[in-house]
Amino acid sequence: MSDAHKTSPSISDLQTPDLQSLGLRPLRASDLPFIERLDERVFGPGRFTRTAYRLREGIAPDFNLSFVAHVGTLLIGANMMTPVKCGDADLLLLGPLTVEPAFRSRGIGEALALKSLEAARNAGHGVVILVGDLPYYDRLGFKPAPMGKIALPGPVDPARLLYAELQPGTFAALKGKIGRAF
Ligand SMILES: CC(C)(COP(=O)(O)OP(=O)(O)OC[C@H]1O[C@@H](n2cnc3c(N)ncnc32)[C@H](O)[C@@H]1OP(=O)(O)O)[C@@H](O)C(=O)NCCC(=O)NCCS
């Protein structure tokens, strides 16, 4: 390969970036259109009917607990944390956790979720819930919610309603339906 060829950026260069420049930073309001486009590509229009989407709809994510992954100025993944309620208790709903397909299986999803969980714990939050696959989320400390303990306000496979307890005893105190924060 000639030197001239080597210095011309190509699609394959863009798909195999130097991940030394990978960083995580808190979500900004200006990132939301990017996340919307990423979620459209990954989840399609069916996302609007999902129960988790309905809980988040119209409610701002907690910008101190939500993070994006970037390579330079290119955003390549995101995780949001949105407040929800269970009775009087304040919980957090994790997700959507999404990584651009070309950047998957490099630990970015796990890093984004762990960063959010650490920030939530440090901020004093007790319980985080999500709707997702246990085989992915068990490594992050999530467990299936016991049947009948908490419920979402819409159809969800019970095996996919997961929780992580950030402060001891906080999950035991919960019972009932999860609802929108406002
Ligand atoms: C799930 C997702 C965020 C993971 O991002 P990522 O940066 O690839 O995550 P990590 O690098 O931390 O982990 C990748 C590993 O998790 C595995 N994995 C991904 N999704 C999984 C799932 N649903 N169940 C079990 N394992 C899964 C991958 O196969 C990969 O395994 P490998 O390391 O043996 O190759 C990404 O695959 C994605 O955006 N998926 C589509 C959106 C989605 O389903 N989000 C979760 C629901 S909110």
The ligand as a Tripos MOL2 file, in Angstrom:
@<TRIPOS>MOLECULE
LIG
   48    50     1     0     0
SMALL
NO_CHARGES

@<TRIPOS>ATOM
      1 C1        -26.8090   -4.2290   24.5350 C.3       1 LIG1
      2 C2        -25.7210   -3.2800   24.0120 C.3       1 LIG1
      3 C3        -25.9520   -1.8970   24.5910 C.3       1 LIG1
      4 C4        -24.3730   -3.7920   24.4690 C.3       1 LIG1
      5 O1        -23.3760   -2.8630   24.0590 O.3       1 LIG1
      6 P1        -21.8400   -3.3110   23.9310 P.3       1 LIG1
      7 O2        -21.0030   -2.0970   23.9460 O.co2     1 LIG1
      8 O3        -21.6800   -4.2600   22.8190 O.co2     1 LIG1
      9 O4        -21.7000   -4.1030   25.3340 O.3       1 LIG1
     10 P2        -20.4370   -4.7910   25.9680 P.3       1 LIG1
     11 O5        -19.2440   -4.6360   25.0900 O.co2     1 LIG1
     12 O6        -20.3940   -4.3220   27.3530 O.co2     1 LIG1
     13 O7        -20.8840   -6.3250   25.9910 O.3       1 LIG1
     14 C5        -20.9390   -7.0240   24.7900 C.3       1 LIG1
     15 C6        -21.2840   -8.4690   25.0800 C.3       1 LIG1
     16 O8        -22.6390   -8.5410   25.5270 O.3       1 LIG1
     17 C7        -23.3170   -9.4710   24.7120 C.3       1 LIG1
     18 N1        -24.7040   -9.0570   24.5920 N.ar      1 LIG1
     19 C8        -25.1970   -8.0090   23.9250 C.ar      1 LIG1
     20 N2        -26.5330   -7.9790   24.0330 N.ar      1 LIG1
     21 C9        -26.8830   -9.0390   24.7930 C.ar      1 LIG1
     22 C10       -28.1100   -9.5520   25.2330 C.ar      1 LIG1
     23 N3        -29.2670   -8.9610   24.9320 N.pl3     1 LIG1
     24 N4        -28.0960  -10.6650   26.0120 N.ar      1 LIG1
     25 C11       -26.9320  -11.2840   26.3280 C.ar      1 LIG1
     26 N5        -25.7150  -10.8450   25.9110 N.ar      1 LIG1
     27 C12       -25.7020   -9.7290   25.1480 C.ar      1 LIG1
     28 C13       -22.6190   -9.4140   23.3760 C.3       1 LIG1
     29 O9        -22.8310  -10.5800   22.6410 O.3       1 LIG1
     30 C14       -21.1800   -9.2630   23.7850 C.3       1 LIG1
     31 O10       -20.6240  -10.5120   24.1060 O.3       1 LIG1
     32 P3        -19.0820  -10.7880   23.7690 P.3       1 LIG1
     33 O11       -18.3000   -9.8580   24.6600 O.co2     1 LIG1
     34 O12       -18.9160  -12.2350   24.1390 O.co2     1 LIG1
     35 O13       -18.9060  -10.4620   22.3400 O.co2     1 LIG1
     36 C15       -25.7140   -3.2290   22.4630 C.3       1 LIG1
     37 O14       -25.6050   -4.5560   21.9680 O.3       1 LIG1
     38 C16       -26.9540   -2.5780   21.8860 C.2       1 LIG1
     39 O15       -26.9820   -1.3620   21.6870 O.2       1 LIG1
     40 N6        -27.9470   -3.4010   21.5940 N.am      1 LIG1
     41 C17       -29.1990   -2.9210   21.0260 C.3       1 LIG1
     42 C18       -29.9850   -2.1670   22.0460 C.3       1 LIG1
     43 C19       -30.3440   -2.9910   23.2410 C.2       1 LIG1
     44 O16       -30.7840   -4.1340   23.1250 O.2       1 LIG1
     45 N7        -30.1600   -2.3900   24.4270 N.am      1 LIG1
     46 C20       -30.4450   -3.0370   25.6750 C.3       1 LIG1
     47 C21       -31.8530   -2.9080   26.0360 C.3       1 LIG1
     48 S1        -32.1720   -1.3730   26.8810 S.3       1 LIG1
@<TRIPOS>BOND
     1     1     2 1
     2     2     3 1
     3     2     4 1
     4     2    36 1
     5     4     5 1
     6     5     6 1
     7     6     7 2
     8     6     8 1
     9     6     9 1
    10     9    10 1
    11    10    11 2
    12    10    12 1
    13    10    13 1
    14    13    14 1
    15    14    15 1
    16    15    16 1
    17    15    30 1
    18    16    17 1
    19    17    18 1
    20    17    28 1
    21    18    19 ar
    22    18    27 ar
    23    19    20 ar
    24    20    21 ar
    25    21    22 ar
    26    21    27 ar
    27    22    23 1
    28    22    24 ar
    29    24    25 ar
    30    25    26 ar
    31    26    27 ar
    32    28    29 1
    33    28    30 1
    34    30    31 1
    35    31    32 1
    36    32    33 2
    37    32    34 1
    38    32    35 1
    39    36    37 1
    40    36    38 1
    41    38    39 2
    42    38    40 1
    43    40    41 1
    44    41    42 1
    45    42    43 1
    46    43    44 2
    47    43    45 1
    48    45    46 1
    49    46    47 1
    50    47    48 1
@<TRIPOS>SUBSTRUCTURE
     1 LIG1         1 GROUP 0 **** ****
